[in-house]
Amino acid sequence: METCRTKIEEIFQYIAKNIYRYSYDLFSGKYCVEAFQMLPRLK
């Protein structure tokens, strides 16, 4: 349970650090792709 929470926090921290890029890519659909590509690297 704690491990899952940690991974979720890492994801939000990663997004927060790149919020300027994600807020722009959100409209082009790149956010979903990059998010799924990012998940395996956190595991």
Distance bins in CASP14 RR format, pairs under 12 A and 6 or more apart:
PFRMAT RR
TARGET T0000
AUTHOR 0000-0000-0000
RMODE 2
METHOD distances of the structure
MODEL  1
1 7 0 0 0 0 0 1 0 0 0 0 0
1 8 0 0 0 0 0 1 0 0 0 0 0
2 8 0 0 0 0 0 1 0 0 0 0 0
2 9 0 0 0 0 0 1 0 0 0 0 0
3 9 0 0 0 0 0 1 0 0 0 0 0
3 10 0 0 0 0 0 1 0 0 0 0 0
3 42 0 0 0 0 0 1 0 0 0 0 0
3 43 0 0 0 0 1 0 0 0 0 0 0
4 10 0 0 0 0 0 1 0 0 0 0 0
4 11 0 0 0 0 0 1 0 0 0 0 0
4 42 0 0 0 0 0 1 0 0 0 0 0
4 43 0 0 0 0 0 1 0 0 0 0 0
5 11 0 0 0 0 0 1 0 0 0 0 0
5 12 0 0 0 0 0 1 0 0 0 0 0
6 12 0 0 0 0 0 1 0 0 0 0 0
6 13 0 0 0 0 0 1 0 0 0 0 0
6 42 0 0 0 0 1 0 0 0 0 0 0
6 43 0 0 0 0 0 1 0 0 0 0 0
7 13 0 0 0 0 0 1 0 0 0 0 0
7 14 0 0 0 0 0 1 0 0 0 0 0
7 38 0 0 0 0 0 1 0 0 0 0 0
7 39 0 0 0 0 1 0 0 0 0 0 0
7 40 0 0 0 0 0 1 0 0 0 0 0
7 41 0 0 0 0 0 1 0 0 0 0 0
7 42 1 0 1 0 0 0 0 0 0 0 0
7 43 1 0 0 1 0 0 0 0 0 0 0
8 14 0 0 0 0 0 1 0 0 0 0 0
8 15 0 0 0 0 0 1 0 0 0 0 0
8 39 0 0 0 0 0 1 0 0 0 0 0
8 42 0 0 0 0 1 0 0 0 0 0 0
9 15 0 0 0 0 0 1 0 0 0 0 0
9 16 0 0 0 0 0 1 0 0 0 0 0
9 42 0 0 0 0 0 1 0 0 0 0 0
10 16 0 0 0 0 0 1 0 0 0 0 0
10 17 0 0 0 0 0 1 0 0 0 0 0
10 38 0 0 0 0 1 0 0 0 0 0 0
10 39 0 0 0 0 0 1 0 0 0 0 0
10 41 0 0 0 0 1 0 0 0 0 0 0
10 42 1 0 1 0 0 0 0 0 0 0 0
10 43 0 0 0 0 0 1 0 0 0 0 0
11 17 0 0 0 0 0 1 0 0 0 0 0
11 18 0 0 0 0 0 1 0 0 0 0 0
11 22 0 0 0 0 0 1 0 0 0 0 0
11 34 0 0 0 0 0 1 0 0 0 0 0
11 35 1 0 0 1 0 0 0 0 0 0 0
11 36 0 0 0 0 0 1 0 0 0 0 0
11 38 1 0 0 1 0 0 0 0 0 0 0
11 39 1 0 0 1 0 0 0 0 0 0 0
11 40 0 0 0 0 0 1 0 0 0 0 0
11 41 0 0 0 0 0 1 0 0 0 0 0
11 42 1 0 0 1 0 0 0 0 0 0 0
11 43 0 0 0 0 0 1 0 0 0 0 0
12 18 0 0 0 0 0 1 0 0 0 0 0
12 19 0 0 0 0 0 1 0 0 0 0 0
12 22 0 0 0 0 0 1 0 0 0 0 0
12 35 0 0 0 0 0 1 0 0 0 0 0
12 38 0 0 0 0 0 1 0 0 0 0 0
12 42 0 0 0 0 0 1 0 0 0 0 0
13 19 0 0 0 0 0 1 0 0 0 0 0
13 38 0 0 0 0 0 1 0 0 0 0 0
13 42 0 0 0 0 0 1 0 0 0 0 0
14 21 0 0 0 0 0 1 0 0 0 0 0
14 22 0 0 0 0 1 0 0 0 0 0 0
14 31 0 0 0 0 0 1 0 0 0 0 0
14 34 0 0 0 0 1 0 0 0 0 0 0
14 35 0 0 0 0 1 0 0 0 0 0 0
14 37 0 0 0 0 0 1 0 0 0 0 0
14 38 1 0 0 1 0 0 0 0 0 0 0
14 39 0 0 0 0 0 1 0 0 0 0 0
14 41 0 0 0 0 1 0 0 0 0 0 0
14 42 0 0 0 0 1 0 0 0 0 0 0
15 21 0 0 0 0 1 0 0 0 0 0 0
15 22 1 0 1 0 0 0 0 0 0 0 0
15 23 0 0 0 0 1 0 0 0 0 0 0
15 25 0 0 0 0 0 1 0 0 0 0 0
15 26 0 0 0 0 0 1 0 0 0 0 0
15 31 0 0 0 0 1 0 0 0 0 0 0
15 34 0 0 0 0 1 0 0 0 0 0 0
15 35 1 0 0 1 0 0 0 0 0 0 0
15 38 0 0 0 0 1 0 0 0 0 0 0
15 39 0 0 0 0 0 1 0 0 0 0 0
15 42 0 0 0 0 0 1 0 0 0 0 0
16 22 0 0 0 0 1 0 0 0 0 0 0
16 23 0 0 0 0 0 1 0 0 0 0 0
17 38 0 0 0 0 0 1 0 0 0 0 0
18 24 0 0 0 0 0 1 0 0 0 0 0
18 25 0 0 0 0 1 0 0 0 0 0 0
18 26 0 0 0 0 0 1 0 0 0 0 0
18 30 0 0 0 0 0 1 0 0 0 0 0
18 31 0 0 0 0 1 0 0 0 0 0 0
18 34 0 0 0 0 1 0 0 0 0 0 0
18 35 0 0 0 0 0 1 0 0 0 0 0
18 38 0 0 0 0 1 0 0 0 0 0 0
19 25 0 0 0 0 0 1 0 0 0 0 0
19 26 0 0 0 0 0 1 0 0 0 0 0
19 31 0 0 0 0 0 1 0 0 0 0 0
20 26 0 0 0 0 0 1 0 0 0 0 0
21 27 0 0 0 0 0 1 0 0 0 0 0
21 28 0 0 0 0 0 1 0 0 0 0 0
21 30 0 0 0 0 1 0 0 0 0 0 0
21 31 0 0 0 0 1 0 0 0 0 0 0
21 34 0 0 0 0 1 0 0 0 0 0 0
22 28 0 0 0 0 0 1 0 0 0 0 0
22 29 0 0 0 0 0 1 0 0 0 0 0
22 30 0 0 0 0 1 0 0 0 0 0 0
22 31 1 0 1 0 0 0 0 0 0 0 0
22 32 0 0 0 0 0 1 0 0 0 0 0
22 33 0 0 0 0 0 1 0 0 0 0 0
22 34 1 0 0 1 0 0 0 0 0 0 0
22 35 0 0 0 0 1 0 0 0 0 0 0
22 38 0 0 0 0 0 1 0 0 0 0 0
23 29 0 0 0 0 0 1 0 0 0 0 0
23 30 0 0 0 0 0 1 0 0 0 0 0
23 31 0 0 0 0 1 0 0 0 0 0 0
24 30 0 0 0 0 1 0 0 0 0 0 0
24 31 0 0 0 0 1 0 0 0 0 0 0
24 34 0 0 0 0 0 1 0 0 0 0 0
25 31 1 0 1 0 0 0 0 0 0 0 0
25 32 0 0 0 0 1 0 0 0 0 0 0
25 33 0 0 0 0 1 0 0 0 0 0 0
25 34 1 0 0 1 0 0 0 0 0 0 0
25 35 0 0 0 0 1 0 0 0 0 0 0
26 32 0 0 0 0 1 0 0 0 0 0 0
26 33 0 0 0 0 0 1 0 0 0 0 0
26 34 0 0 0 0 0 1 0 0 0 0 0
26 35 0 0 0 0 0 1 0 0 0 0 0
28 34 0 0 0 0 0 1 0 0 0 0 0
29 35 0 0 0 0 0 1 0 0 0 0 0
29 36 0 0 0 0 0 1 0 0 0 0 0
30 36 0 0 0 0 0 1 0 0 0 0 0
30 37 0 0 0 0 0 1 0 0 0 0 0
30 38 0 0 0 0 0 1 0 0 0 0 0
31 37 0 0 0 0 0 1 0 0 0 0 0
31 38 0 0 0 0 0 1 0 0 0 0 0
32 38 0 0 0 0 0 1 0 0 0 0 0
32 39 0 0 0 0 0 1 0 0 0 0 0
33 39 0 0 0 0 0 1 0 0 0 0 0
34 40 0 0 0 0 0 1 0 0 0 0 0
34 41 0 0 0 0 0 1 0 0 0 0 0
35 41 0 0 0 0 0 1 0 0 0 0 0
35 42 0 0 0 0 0 1 0 0 0 0 0
36 42 0 0 0 0 0 1 0 0 0 0 0
END
